[in-house]
Amino acid sequence: MHFIIVLYAALLTLPSYAKEFNSFYQAKRYLTKTITKNQRTLYCGCKIIKTGKKL
């Protein structure tokens, strides 16, 4: 029973830690700083390759 109460309390606090982006540019800048070497995608397990001038 205590586990359920702790889990519920943890789920209530999750939205307060979410980062809000007001533009695609802000989200893209955040992701370029967050992506590390050898990181893979969720969908196919492919490597994430940074390409382009603005990445």
MISELO-758942 format. One record per residue (C-alpha): residue in three letters; residue number from 0; x, z, y. Coordinates in nm, 3 decimals. Layout:
<rs>
+-----+-----+---------+---------+---------+
:  aa :   i :       X :       Z :       Y :
+-----+-----+---------+---------+---------+
: Ala : NUM :       X :       Z :       Y :
...
+-----+-----+---------+---------+---------+
</rs>
This chain:
<rs>
+-----+-----+---------+---------+---------+
:  aa :   i :       X :       Z :       Y :
+-----+-----+---------+---------+---------+
: Met :   0 :   0.000 :   0.000 :   0.000 :
: His :   1 :   0.283 :   0.080 :   0.240 :
: Phe :   2 :   0.434 :  -0.262 :   0.170 :
: Ile :   3 :   0.116 :  -0.435 :   0.288 :
: Ile :   4 :   0.110 :  -0.233 :   0.610 :
: Val :   5 :   0.476 :  -0.310 :   0.682 :
: Leu :   6 :   0.424 :  -0.679 :   0.604 :
: Tyr :   7 :   0.122 :  -0.694 :   0.834 :
: Ala :   8 :   0.314 :  -0.523 :   1.115 :
: Ala :   9 :   0.603 :  -0.767 :   1.072 :
: Leu :  10 :   0.370 :  -1.066 :   1.087 :
: Leu :  11 :   0.217 :  -0.939 :   1.411 :
: Thr :  12 :   0.557 :  -0.931 :   1.581 :
: Leu :  13 :   0.664 :  -1.284 :   1.480 :
: Pro :  14 :   0.491 :  -1.469 :   1.767 :
: Ser :  15 :   0.672 :  -1.253 :   2.022 :
: Tyr :  16 :   1.008 :  -1.390 :   1.901 :
: Ala :  17 :   0.904 :  -1.756 :   1.913 :
: Lys :  18 :   1.083 :  -1.971 :   2.168 :
: Glu :  19 :   0.859 :  -2.180 :   2.391 :
: Phe :  20 :   0.966 :  -2.521 :   2.516 :
: Asn :  21 :   0.800 :  -2.686 :   2.813 :
: Ser :  22 :   0.952 :  -3.029 :   2.753 :
: Phe :  23 :   1.103 :  -3.243 :   2.481 :
: Tyr :  24 :   1.436 :  -3.225 :   2.666 :
: Gln :  25 :   1.447 :  -2.844 :   2.639 :
: Ala :  26 :   1.367 :  -2.856 :   2.268 :
: Lys :  27 :   1.634 :  -3.121 :   2.209 :
: Arg :  28 :   1.900 :  -2.924 :   2.397 :
: Tyr :  29 :   1.816 :  -2.612 :   2.196 :
: Leu :  30 :   1.842 :  -2.800 :   1.867 :
: Thr :  31 :   2.177 :  -2.956 :   1.956 :
: Lys :  32 :   2.316 :  -2.606 :   2.008 :
: Thr :  33 :   2.148 :  -2.471 :   1.693 :
: Ile :  34 :   2.250 :  -2.739 :   1.441 :
: Thr :  35 :   2.573 :  -2.644 :   1.266 :
: Lys :  36 :   2.814 :  -2.849 :   1.056 :
: Asn :  37 :   2.694 :  -2.951 :   0.709 :
: Gln :  38 :   2.334 :  -2.857 :   0.786 :
: Arg :  39 :   2.067 :  -3.046 :   0.592 :
: Thr :  40 :   1.706 :  -3.147 :   0.658 :
: Leu :  41 :   1.411 :  -2.963 :   0.506 :
: Tyr :  42 :   1.243 :  -3.274 :   0.369 :
: Cys :  43 :   1.506 :  -3.467 :   0.175 :
: Gly :  44 :   1.819 :  -3.253 :   0.191 :
: Cys :  45 :   2.000 :  -3.524 :   0.390 :
: Lys :  46 :   2.284 :  -3.434 :   0.624 :
: Ile :  47 :   2.197 :  -3.408 :   0.992 :
: Ile :  48 :   2.425 :  -3.644 :   1.182 :
: Lys :  49 :   2.456 :  -3.608 :   1.558 :
: Thr :  50 :   2.467 :  -3.954 :   1.719 :
: Gly :  51 :   2.401 :  -4.096 :   2.061 :
: Lys :  52 :   2.523 :  -4.025 :   2.411 :
: Lys :  53 :   2.293 :  -3.732 :   2.486 :
: Leu :  54 :   2.330 :  -3.546 :   2.157 :
+-----+-----+---------+---------+---------+
</rs>
